[in-house]
Amino acid sequence: MNELDPENQDSMNILAVYLIVNGEFQMSSGKLASQTFQACKRFLSALDDENKELKKLIKEWEEHGTRTITKFAPTKHLFDRCCQEIKGVTMIDEGLTEGTLGPTVHVTWPLRRGSLPRTLRHKKIRLYP
């Protein structure tokens, strides 16, 4: 398949929201689920009338299946880079359970596969196990 192939162009135009997990905290699956839920709630709350571009992206993302990909940043440094370089919402845990205090999950705005930020393509930021 080459770049001019319509199928390849379609796959590069696919929108996805990325959930980036902070690997510094070895959260249980329940803790990760609750942190992700809270981050997504904040993600949806971030929509306002001023940000028409974001609203348009989210509407398109919703119309095409709400593709969501979970990635794992194994170090604090890589996670912090993702939070700084990729627009989205970061969940900061209060540390009431499991001793996790700090940023746990970053939810990105919808991104096109063909224009992913370099940070998300980093070989150490892998799919969540």
ChimeraX commands (.cxc) that place a marker at each C-alpha (Angstrom):
marker #1 position 0.00,0.00,0.00 radius 0.5
marker #1 position 1.42,3.41,-0.90 radius 0.5
marker #1 position 0.64,6.91,0.33 radius 0.5
marker #1 position -1.62,7.64,-2.66 radius 0.5
marker #1 position -3.75,4.57,-2.02 radius 0.5
marker #1 position -7.24,5.78,-0.91 radius 0.5
marker #1 position -7.45,3.04,1.74 radius 0.5
marker #1 position -4.16,4.21,3.27 radius 0.5
marker #1 position -5.33,7.83,3.21 radius 0.5
marker #1 position -8.58,6.87,4.93 radius 0.5
marker #1 position -6.75,5.01,7.69 radius 0.5
marker #1 position -4.48,8.01,8.27 radius 0.5
marker #1 position -7.52,10.25,8.63 radius 0.5
marker #1 position -9.08,8.15,11.41 radius 0.5
marker #1 position -9.69,10.06,14.65 radius 0.5
marker #1 position -8.87,8.52,18.01 radius 0.5
marker #1 position -8.72,9.69,21.59 radius 0.5
marker #1 position -5.68,8.44,23.46 radius 0.5
marker #1 position -5.67,7.57,27.15 radius 0.5
marker #1 position -2.08,7.78,28.33 radius 0.5
marker #1 position -1.42,5.97,31.61 radius 0.5
marker #1 position 1.32,7.14,33.97 radius 0.5
marker #1 position 3.47,4.03,34.49 radius 0.5
marker #1 position 5.16,5.58,37.54 radius 0.5
marker #1 position 2.14,4.42,39.56 radius 0.5
marker #1 position 1.41,0.74,39.32 radius 0.5
marker #1 position -2.35,1.16,39.62 radius 0.5
marker #1 position -4.74,-1.75,39.96 radius 0.5
marker #1 position -7.23,-2.22,37.13 radius 0.5
marker #1 position -10.00,-0.80,39.34 radius 0.5
marker #1 position -7.97,2.28,40.21 radius 0.5
marker #1 position -7.07,2.80,36.55 radius 0.5
marker #1 position -10.72,2.45,35.52 radius 0.5
marker #1 position -11.85,5.05,38.06 radius 0.5
marker #1 position -9.06,7.48,37.13 radius 0.5
marker #1 position -9.85,7.10,33.43 radius 0.5
marker #1 position -13.56,7.63,34.02 radius 0.5
marker #1 position -12.89,10.81,36.00 radius 0.5
marker #1 position -10.46,12.09,33.35 radius 0.5
marker #1 position -13.01,11.44,30.59 radius 0.5
marker #1 position -15.68,13.27,32.57 radius 0.5
marker #1 position -13.35,16.26,32.82 radius 0.5
marker #1 position -12.58,15.89,29.11 radius 0.5
marker #1 position -16.26,16.24,28.24 radius 0.5
marker #1 position -16.69,19.09,30.74 radius 0.5
marker #1 position -13.89,20.98,28.97 radius 0.5
marker #1 position -16.14,21.57,26.00 radius 0.5
marker #1 position -17.43,25.09,25.89 radius 0.5
marker #1 position -18.97,27.37,23.33 radius 0.5
marker #1 position -15.65,29.12,22.74 radius 0.5
marker #1 position -13.80,26.07,21.39 radius 0.5
marker #1 position -15.67,25.31,18.17 radius 0.5
marker #1 position -12.75,23.40,16.63 radius 0.5
marker #1 position -12.67,20.95,19.56 radius 0.5
marker #1 position -16.45,20.51,19.47 radius 0.5
marker #1 position -16.23,19.73,15.75 radius 0.5
marker #1 position -13.47,17.17,16.31 radius 0.5
marker #1 position -15.39,15.45,19.12 radius 0.5
marker #1 position -18.56,15.34,17.04 radius 0.5
marker #1 position -16.65,13.72,14.17 radius 0.5
marker #1 position -14.98,11.30,16.61 radius 0.5
marker #1 position -18.42,10.34,18.01 radius 0.5
marker #1 position -19.89,9.88,14.52 radius 0.5
marker #1 position -17.11,7.47,13.56 radius 0.5
marker #1 position -17.17,5.02,16.45 radius 0.5
marker #1 position -15.35,6.79,19.32 radius 0.5
marker #1 position -12.07,4.95,18.71 radius 0.5
marker #1 position -10.09,5.09,21.95 radius 0.5
marker #1 position -6.55,3.77,22.38 radius 0.5
marker #1 position -4.83,3.27,25.71 radius 0.5
marker #1 position -1.07,3.83,25.80 radius 0.5
marker #1 position 1.37,3.26,28.64 radius 0.5
marker #1 position 4.12,5.78,29.47 radius 0.5
marker #1 position 6.53,3.74,31.61 radius 0.5
marker #1 position 8.33,6.69,33.20 radius 0.5
marker #1 position 7.32,9.98,34.80 radius 0.5
marker #1 position 9.45,11.83,32.26 radius 0.5
marker #1 position 7.63,10.33,29.26 radius 0.5
marker #1 position 4.23,10.84,30.86 radius 0.5
marker #1 position 5.03,14.48,31.66 radius 0.5
marker #1 position 6.16,15.04,28.06 radius 0.5
marker #1 position 2.85,13.67,26.79 radius 0.5
marker #1 position 0.90,15.97,29.12 radius 0.5
marker #1 position 2.92,19.01,28.04 radius 0.5
marker #1 position 3.03,18.31,24.30 radius 0.5
marker #1 position -0.42,16.87,23.59 radius 0.5
marker #1 position -3.63,18.82,24.16 radius 0.5
marker #1 position -6.06,17.17,26.50 radius 0.5
marker #1 position -7.02,16.72,30.15 radius 0.5
marker #1 position -4.81,15.25,32.86 radius 0.5
marker #1 position -6.33,13.54,35.89 radius 0.5
marker #1 position -4.54,14.41,39.13 radius 0.5
marker #1 position -5.30,11.89,41.87 radius 0.5
marker #1 position -5.68,13.09,45.46 radius 0.5
marker #1 position -3.99,10.03,46.91 radius 0.5
marker #1 position -6.89,8.83,49.05 radius 0.5
marker #1 position -6.52,5.19,47.97 radius 0.5
marker #1 position -3.55,3.07,46.87 radius 0.5
marker #1 position -1.18,5.89,47.82 radius 0.5
marker #1 position -1.30,7.34,44.32 radius 0.5
marker #1 position -0.76,11.09,44.53 radius 0.5
marker #1 position -0.24,12.97,41.31 radius 0.5
marker #1 position -1.06,12.80,37.60 radius 0.5
marker #1 position -2.37,9.36,36.63 radius 0.5
marker #1 position -4.06,9.53,33.20 radius 0.5
marker #1 position -3.94,12.02,30.32 radius 0.5
marker #1 position -6.88,12.04,27.87 radius 0.5
marker #1 position -6.02,13.64,24.53 radius 0.5
marker #1 position -8.31,15.60,22.28 radius 0.5
marker #1 position -9.21,13.52,19.21 radius 0.5
marker #1 position -6.12,13.08,17.03 radius 0.5
marker #1 position -5.76,11.94,13.41 radius 0.5
marker #1 position -3.62,8.85,12.97 radius 0.5
marker #1 position -1.69,10.49,10.15 radius 0.5
marker #1 position -0.61,13.44,12.27 radius 0.5
marker #1 position 0.14,11.94,15.67 radius 0.5
marker #1 position 2.51,13.97,17.82 radius 0.5
marker #1 position 6.02,12.59,17.94 radius 0.5
marker #1 position 5.65,11.80,21.63 radius 0.5
marker #1 position 2.82,9.33,20.94 radius 0.5
marker #1 position 4.95,7.58,18.31 radius 0.5
marker #1 position 7.84,7.13,20.78 radius 0.5
marker #1 position 8.79,3.44,20.88 radius 0.5
marker #1 position 8.68,3.36,24.68 radius 0.5
marker #1 position 5.10,4.65,24.80 radius 0.5
marker #1 position 3.41,1.37,23.99 radius 0.5
marker #1 position -0.11,0.03,24.00 radius 0.5
marker #1 position -1.35,-0.63,27.51 radius 0.5
marker #1 position -0.79,-4.28,28.47 radius 0.5
marker link #1:1,2 radius 0.2
marker link #1:2,3 radius 0.2
marker link #1:3,4 radius 0.2
marker link #1:4,5 radius 0.2
marker link #1:5,6 radius 0.2
marker link #1:6,7 radius 0.2
marker link #1:7,8 radius 0.2
marker link #1:8,9 radius 0.2
marker link #1:9,10 radius 0.2
marker link #1:10,11 radius 0.2
marker link #1:11,12 radius 0.2
marker link #1:12,13 radius 0.2
marker link #1:13,14 radius 0.2
marker link #1:14,15 radius 0.2
marker link #1:15,16 radius 0.2
marker link #1:16,17 radius 0.2
marker link #1:17,18 radius 0.2
marker link #1:18,19 radius 0.2
marker link #1:19,20 radius 0.2
marker link #1:20,21 radius 0.2
marker link #1:21,22 radius 0.2
marker link #1:22,23 radius 0.2
marker link #1:23,24 radius 0.2
marker link #1:24,25 radius 0.2
marker link #1:25,26 radius 0.2
marker link #1:26,27 radius 0.2
marker link #1:27,28 radius 0.2
marker link #1:28,29 radius 0.2
marker link #1:29,30 radius 0.2
marker link #1:30,31 radius 0.2
marker link #1:31,32 radius 0.2
marker link #1:32,33 radius 0.2
marker link #1:33,34 radius 0.2
marker link #1:34,35 radius 0.2
marker link #1:35,36 radius 0.2
marker link #1:36,37 radius 0.2
marker link #1:37,38 radius 0.2
marker link #1:38,39 radius 0.2
marker link #1:39,40 radius 0.2
marker link #1:40,41 radius 0.2
marker link #1:41,42 radius 0.2
marker link #1:42,43 radius 0.2
marker link #1:43,44 radius 0.2
marker link #1:44,45 radius 0.2
marker link #1:45,46 radius 0.2
marker link #1:46,47 radius 0.2
marker link #1:47,48 radius 0.2
marker link #1:48,49 radius 0.2
marker link #1:49,50 radius 0.2
marker link #1:50,51 radius 0.2
marker link #1:51,52 radius 0.2
marker link #1:52,53 radius 0.2
marker link #1:53,54 radius 0.2
marker link #1:54,55 radius 0.2
marker link #1:55,56 radius 0.2
marker link #1:56,57 radius 0.2
marker link #1:57,58 radius 0.2
marker link #1:58,59 radius 0.2
marker link #1:59,60 radius 0.2
marker link #1:60,61 radius 0.2
marker link #1:61,62 radius 0.2
marker link #1:62,63 radius 0.2
marker link #1:63,64 radius 0.2
marker link #1:64,65 radius 0.2
marker link #1:65,66 radius 0.2
marker link #1:66,67 radius 0.2
marker link #1:67,68 radius 0.2
marker link #1:68,69 radius 0.2
marker link #1:69,70 radius 0.2
marker link #1:70,71 radius 0.2
marker link #1:71,72 radius 0.2
marker link #1:72,73 radius 0.2
marker link #1:73,74 radius 0.2
marker link #1:74,75 radius 0.2
marker link #1:75,76 radius 0.2
marker link #1:76,77 radius 0.2
marker link #1:77,78 radius 0.2
marker link #1:78,79 radius 0.2
marker link #1:79,80 radius 0.2
marker link #1:80,81 radius 0.2
marker link #1:81,82 radius 0.2
marker link #1:82,83 radius 0.2
marker link #1:83,84 radius 0.2
marker link #1:84,85 radius 0.2
marker link #1:85,86 radius 0.2
marker link #1:86,87 radius 0.2
marker link #1:87,88 radius 0.2
marker link #1:88,89 radius 0.2
marker link #1:89,90 radius 0.2
marker link #1:90,91 radius 0.2
marker link #1:91,92 radius 0.2
marker link #1:92,93 radius 0.2
marker link #1:93,94 radius 0.2
marker link #1:94,95 radius 0.2
marker link #1:95,96 radius 0.2
marker link #1:96,97 radius 0.2
marker link #1:97,98 radius 0.2
marker link #1:98,99 radius 0.2
marker link #1:99,100 radius 0.2
marker link #1:100,101 radius 0.2
marker link #1:101,102 radius 0.2
marker link #1:102,103 radius 0.2
marker link #1:103,104 radius 0.2
marker link #1:104,105 radius 0.2
marker link #1:105,106 radius 0.2
marker link #1:106,107 radius 0.2
marker link #1:107,108 radius 0.2
marker link #1:108,109 radius 0.2
marker link #1:109,110 radius 0.2
marker link #1:110,111 radius 0.2
marker link #1:111,112 radius 0.2
marker link #1:112,113 radius 0.2
marker link #1:113,114 radius 0.2
marker link #1:114,115 radius 0.2
marker link #1:115,116 radius 0.2
marker link #1:116,117 radius 0.2
marker link #1:117,118 radius 0.2
marker link #1:118,119 radius 0.2
marker link #1:119,120 radius 0.2
marker link #1:120,121 radius 0.2
marker link #1:121,122 radius 0.2
marker link #1:122,123 radius 0.2
marker link #1:123,124 radius 0.2
marker link #1:124,125 radius 0.2
marker link #1:125,126 radius 0.2
marker link #1:126,127 radius 0.2
marker link #1:127,128 radius 0.2
marker link #1:128,129 radius 0.2
view
